[in-house]
Structure formats: C-alpha cells, structure tokens
Amino acid sequence: MSNKSECMYDKALALATQVHVGQLDKSGQPYINHLLVIASSFDDEIHKTIALLHGIMDNTAYTRKELKDMGFINRVVSAVDFLTKRENQSYRNYLNRVLENEYATRVKIADLKRDMDIIKLECMTDKDITSMETHRLALKYLERKSLIGIERFLNDDFEYENNAERMRFERIENSVVWADDWEFECCPHSFAIGGYIEWLVIKSDEWCSSNGLGNPDYYYHDHCGEWERMYVIVGEVTKIEAYYLTHDSKGLPRQGKGSKIIKDVTFGGDGLEEDIGKYKFYAYSVSLQDVYVAPARKSDVWFS
C-alpha cells in the first residue's frame, strides 16, 4: 500500500472499530471481525477500505460529506453510498443501486458470502433457512447482473439467458454519451462518477457539435424501438456535465453566446437537476472509460 492509501485504510479501521463497538454479527462475534474478514478477501486498499466502511452510513449518522471531509477519496465514498440502503427502499431496488457501482458490487458479493458462511455455522432455524435463501438469491442476482468482468461478454462460449444469440462487443478506451432530460423524466434512474452504466444508445449525428453542445459519440435512447439502429454500451462513468440552456418564447433552446451553462456534477438522472434562474436543465454529457459497445439485438430493446 502507498502511504496515503495505508493512512486511509488505517483511518477506516479506527473509525469502524469505534462506531461498531458493542455490535455483534449473526454468530454473536464482534461485528468488526465480520468487516475484517470481508476486507481480507481483497488485495487492494480501496476495496479493503470500502469493506470496513460499507455499513457505516446505515448504522450511524455519518454522511457522504463527513466521510469526504475525513479524507476518504471519492471512489470510496461513492461506493459506501451505493451500499447504503435508503429508507423504505425495496431489497430489489437496493441491489439494483448497488449494481451501479463496480466497487460496491464486489464488496456486497463478499458480504453476502460471509453472511452465508456465518449462518451455516449455527443450527439453522426456519428463520435462518429463509435468510439463507434470501442471501443465495441476492448473490445469484448480483453475480448474474453484475458488469464486473464485462470481458465475459467477449467470450464466444457465453450465451445470454433466454437468448442464445451472442453479443459481439468491441472495446474502446473512452467515449462520450449525450443523455437528454426527457429520457429520465419518463424512466428515472441514477448514475454516478465511479459507477458503471449499461445503456441503449444510437450513434451521434452532427447536431450537438453544430450547436456548440459538445461532441458526443452516442445518444442515450432507451425509448427507440428501431433496434437495428441501436447499440448496447457499457462503461465506467468518469465525468458528468449538466447542460442548462435558455429558451425562446416557443420553448425552444436558444443558441449562441450566453445561452448555456455547463456544470460538473457527481450524480445524474434520478430527480434530474434544478434549473438555474432562466437557464433550464437540458441534458447530460457523460464521459466513459473502459467502454464496450455492441450492436443491440431485438430482445434488448423493450420500447417498440
């Protein structure tokens, strides 16, 4: 570990030990031991740190801002946030949110496996059997839906469930996707820097560049029924820019100097962005790295 990373891990260990004092895991052992076992399943300091902190926002009053102020890097804080279950959030929706972040997904899979090992140590009651089945189904769901190891899609032997037609992914280093506001108004969902997206897109035309609104490679177009035009794109989000535009009397976006504001944001999609005075939120420009793109199949396109 580097000195900075080691300091971050040590800080996480000290904090977790403090906030979980007196708490026990399912086997009656100190809860900190459970966190240490999960952390030990990883070789790098980032996953280890996330493992130690993964329940801290669930069980204490700590917030994202406080963790950042303590010196934890954005990648760690974002993963911990994705691992934190929201009030009244269904378990399926919670798992879907975890899947949006690669680091959170890895830690949650390790957490589920550890919980299952603990349950098996005891004489299993009916409640334990139900809990074990819930964990088993959650683990299967995360492993099947996870974008971790996306290279498996490149394997000629891999076949999609309910569809033997293989997807031919091309790997590219970086890409930019333009995502209009109305896509999220219809079907709200969140994405964030450090997380992965899996979107249906179409290739960009010259509209954005000719209007001074960036130069994207693709448009996010989840509602296009013309599957022959569409692609599946997978990648890690590295930057999100929110575009705000002024509009004319007909409600159409204005062009030219002073007609737009571009704001860097950490999260996007869920709830959209609030307008800034006369500037109305219009779209996101989403930068990706470690990108895989493949022509969509008819079965991938739900809106037709």
N, C-alpha and C positions, 0 to 999 in steps of 0.2 A: 504494500500500500504506500502511496505517497504520503508525505507528512500531513498535507491538507486533508486528504481522504481519511487518514488514520484519525485525525483530530475529529472529523465529522462522525466516524463510527464510534469513537470513544464517547463523544458527546451524546450520541443516540443511546448508547448503552447506559450511561449515567442517568439520562432522562427517563428511559424506560424502567430502570430499576427503581427510581424514585416514585414515578406515578403509579406503578403497578404493585407497590409494596402491599403485602397482605392479601393479594388476589391469588386465587388458585385455579389451575386448569381442570379439565374434566377428570383427571386421575387423582386430584387432590394435591398435586405438587405445585410449588410456587409458579405463577404464571410466567415469570421472567425466564424460567427454564424452557418453557414452550417456545418463547420467542428466540432464545439462543439456539435451540435445535433447528428451527426454521432457517435462521441466519447461517448456521453451519452448513446448510445444504448448497450454499452458493460460494463461489470462489472470489467474486469481486466485491469491493466495498460498497458500491451503490445498492446492489440487491441486499446485501447484509444490513445496511442502514435502514432500508425500507422495511425489511422484515422486523427489525426491532421496533419500528415506529408505526407499524401498519394498523394498530388498534388505538392509537393514542387520541385521535380525534373522535373516535366512537365513545371512549370511556372517560374522557376528561374534557375540560373546557378549552383546550389548546386549539388555535385556529391556524389556517394557512399562513397568515401574516406573521403570527408569533413564531412559527417554525422557520420562516424565511429570515426573520429578524435575529434568530438564534444562530444563523449561519448555514443552515441546510440549503443545498442548491435546489434550483427549480425542478430538476428532474426527480429528485427525491420527494419534494413537497407535492408535486403534481401526482405522483404515484400514490402517496399516502391519501391524498384527497380522493382519488378514484377508488381506493379501498374502503373508504368511509361510507357506510350505509346511511342514506337520508331517512328522515322521519317519514313514516307511512309509505316507504318505498317497497314494492314487492320484491321478493328474492330474485325472480327472473330479471326484473329491471335492474336490480343491483348487479347481477352477474353481467348483464349486457354493458353496463357502465364500466365495470372492471375490464372488460374485453377491449375497451377503447384505449387502454394504456398497456404497452408491452411489459413494462416492469411490474405493474400491479398484477397483471395476469400471471406472471411467473410466481410471484410471491403468494398469490391466492391459491394457486395449484399446490404449492408446497405446504401451505397452511391446511388445506383440506386433507392432504395425505397424512400430515402429522395428526390431525384430529381423528382420522380413521384408525390410525395406529393406536392412539390412546383408548378409544372406545373398545377396541379388540382386546385390550389388556384386562378388562374387567369382565365379570359375569354379566352378560348382556341382558338387560331388561327389555320389555316391549318398547319403552321409550328410546333405549339405546339402538334397537333394531331400526326404528323409524328414523332416528338421527343418522345412522349409518347409511341407510338408503338415500336420504336427502343428500348427504355428502357424496355418495357414489354418483348420483345423477348430476350433481353440480360439477363434480370433477370431469365426468364424461362430456358434459356440455361445454365446459371451458376448453378442454383439450380438442374437441371437435371443431369448435367455432373459432379457436384462437388463431390469430395471424402470426403467432410466433413460429419461426421456421417456415416462412412462406415459400422457401425453396421446394417444399414438398409438392407444390403445385407444378413444379417443373419436371417432376418425376413421371416418366411415361407410364409407370405402373399405377399411378394414383388415379382413382375414379371418384367422382362426386357421388354422394348419396342420392339415390333415385335418378341418377343420370350418368350413364357410362361414357358419355361424350367428354373427352378430356379437354381441358383449357390449356392453351399454349401461351404461357406468359413470357414476355420479353422484359429483361431487367434493364432499367435506365438509372443513371445516377441521381438526377434531380428532375423535378417537374413542377409546374405551377397550374393550379386549377382555379377557375373563376366560379364562384357559387352565388347566384342571385338570391335576394332576400325571400322571394316568394316560395322557393323550394322549402325553406324552413318554416314559413308561416303555415304551409299545408301539412307538413310532416316534421314537427320539431324533433331535433336530436342534437346532442352536443358533440363537440370535438375540441381538442386542446393540443397545445405545443407539447411534444413528447409522447403523444398518443398516436395510434395508427388509425387511418381511415380506410374503408373499403367502399368505394362509390361507383355508381354507374355514371359514365361520362360520355360526351361526344367530342370530337376534335374541334379545336378552336377555329374561328374564321378571323377576319381582319377587323371585326367591329370594335373590339376593345382598344387595339393599338391605334386605330384611326381616330378614336375619340379621346385619346390620352388616358385611357383607363387600364394601363398595364398591357402586358403581352403574354397572356396565358397560353398554355399548351392544350388545355382541355376545359370544357364546361361541365360542371356537375349538373346532371339532367336526369334525376331519378324518375321523372314523370313522362319520359319519352317512350312511346310504345313502339317506335321503329327500331327494333332490336338489331337490325342489320347495320345501323349507323353507330351502335354503341360499343363501349369498351368497359371492362372492369379494371379499375385502377386501385392499387394498394400501395400505401407508403406511410412513412413516419412524418408527422407534421413538424416543421422546423420554424415556420413563421406564419402569422395570420395578420393580414391587413384588412381593416374595415374601411370601406369607402362610403363617404357621405356626399351627396350631391344636392345642389339647389334645383328647383323645378320651375317651369314656366306656368302660365295661367291654365294650361291644359293638363298640367300634371306630368309633363314630360321632362326628363333630365336635361338641364342646361349644359352647354359646352363652353369651353374657353377658360380664360384666366379667372381665378377666384370662384369657380363653380364647384369646387370639390375640396374635401378634407380627407386625408388618409391617416388613420390612427392604428398603431400597433396594439393588438390585443392578445391575451393569453388563451382565452376560451372563445368559442364561437358556436353559433347555431341555436342552442337551447335558450329561448327567450329573446333572441336577437339583441340588437344594440339600440340604446335610446338615442333619439335624434339630438343633434347639437344645434339648437336655435333654428335657423332657417335651413340648415343642412339636414336632409333626411337620409337615414341609413339606406344604402342601396345594395351592397354586395360585399362578399369576402374575396380576397385574393389569398389562396392557401398554397404555401410553398412546401414541397415534399422532398425527402431524400430516401434512398434505398427503395426505389419505386419499381413495381411490377405492373405491367399492362398486358391485357389480353382481350381479343375480340369477345364481346358478350355472346352468350347463347340465348336462344329464345326463352329457355327456362329461367334465365337470370333476370328477365325483365318482367316485373309484376304489373306495370301500368300499361294496359293496352286496350 
